[in-house]
Amino acid sequence: MSSIIAMPINEDGVVVVDRKLLGNEVESKARCADTACTAAAPAPPATAAAPTSMPELLQALQRAIDEEKATGQVAINAVDQTPESAARLSARVQALLSAYTSSNSGDWRRYAMFNDIHYVRNLVDANEDFELIVLCWKRGQVSRVHNHANAHCWLAVLDGEMRETQFQRASAPPGCPAPAASEHDGSTVYVEPTQVSDMRVGDAGYINDSMALHNVGCCMPALAAGEEGPEGGVTLHCYAPPIRRVKIYEDSKVTERVPGYYSKGGVRV
């Protein structure tokens, strides 16, 4: 049974991480194309230009959702869509994110704000359909195990090297209380790591609550004295719909939190 290290959330709603956690659970054995979350993204539709700027990406994401709604999907989320609709949208969004992150346009850098203590969430834009966020991770920073509140979660790497660990709920260890019949804030839930994937620039993937829980972090080693290199990892996340409440899994307990932003539109909040 894995042991998850407790990490508090500060007043901005960002997670304070323990650098020792990353890599302690499972050795990375698979590149992104071999995993469910980080499956290789298909090419964008031939009729759609690959986005090379953040405004183009936002427009393309909205168009993808609007066109899926036009097929009769009343709600765009990981629960209410038909499997065919969800798969079609997921392939399209992964392709868009992969195209943008591979374009080397660099206009995402205006949103890339780091914090020495914890990874941070920098909001690019949001509406009732989706939110697009640039997450910045200094070397060794990692999120806690969490869910996605029945939203679609797409992620892609803009800079650096990242690692995703997926978790599944587990039975109670010998001598420990049984897991809660239904999850709520403070209930007992055990999780264990089941899959590890490394991601690099241009890689894109998808996950939702029916697939797994996960954590994500920057797996790049600390720079030696005088060594030059990227400050850390930068990832681009699209959630549809926006996530208003998230469950954190640590110390065999569930904690519900409202996720916050470190910056909005390139301005520190």
PyMOL commands that set and color helices and strands:
alter all, ss='L'
color gray80, all
select helices_A, chain A and resi 32-34+54-69+83-102+107-111
alter helices_A, ss='H'
color red, helices_A
select strands_A, chain A and resi 120-126+131-138+145-146+152-159+162-170+190-199+204-207+213-218+232-240+246-250+253-257+263-264+267-268
alter strands_A, ss='S'
color yellow, strands_A
deselect
rebuild
show_as cartoon
